[in-house]
Amino acid sequence: MNTAAHPVATGTPAANTRDADGMAVASFLLGLPGLLVLNLVLGPVAIVLALVAISRGTQRRGRALLGFALGVADLLVVLALTIANHGVIWQFS
């Protein structure tokens, strides 16, 4: 009778890759609408998700890079609109 305890892996390589793939897709899907709405929020989130996905070795590297590029573009849109309007374009009144 074998009573040796079998170690249980908390995260398998397949699950880690799947999580990274999900982050790559999420970065793309958040960066895309960020070009039109909530640029200041969705841009940085897309950038962070893309960088984490790339660091975890995603199989969807192209999608992660596209999400990163869209996140940067989101921030550039905010910057361009702020410069064009000579200041912040939001009004809290």
C-alpha positions, -999 to 999 in steps of 0.1 A, spaced: 0 0 0 15 33 -11 6 61 13 30 87 -1 14 120 -6 12 132 -42 21 169 -46 -7 188 -62 2 215 -86 -17 247 -80 -12 260 -116 -4 239 -146 16 253 -175 -15 249 -197 -36 269 -173 -10 296 -170 -8 299 -208 -46 300 -211 -47 328 -185 -20 347 -205 -39 341 -237 -71 355 -220 -51 386 -209 -38 391 -244 -74 390 -258 -87 412 -230 -60 439 -237 -70 440 -273 -107 441 -265 -102 469 -239 -78 489 -261 -101 490 -291 -131 508 -275 -106 529 -255 -99 548 -287 -135 563 -285 -145 563 -248 -128 562 -214 -94 565 -230 -77 575 -197 -90 543 -180 -90 517 -207 -56 526 -222 -35 519 -191 -55 487 -183 -49 475 -219 -11 482 -215 -8 464 -182 -27 433 -194 -6 431 -226 26 434 -207 15 407 -181 4 384 -210 37 388 -228 57 382 -196 37 350 -189 45 336 -224 12 339 -242 6 320 -274 -12 351 -288 17 374 -287 5 394 -317 -28 401 -301 -10 412 -269 12 435 -289 -18 449 -307 -35 455 -273 -4 473 -261 -3 495 -292 -40 503 -288 -35 512 -251 -7 536 -261 -29 550 -288 -56 556 -263 -33 577 -242 -21 596 -273 -57 604 -282 -63 618 -247 -30 638 -250 -39 651 -285 -74 662 -274 -61 679 -243 -36 699 -263 -61 707 -291 -86 720 -265 -60 739 -245 -67 719 -214 -89 692 -200 -120 687 -220 -142 673 -191 -165 696 -171 -177 687 -136 -206 711 -130 
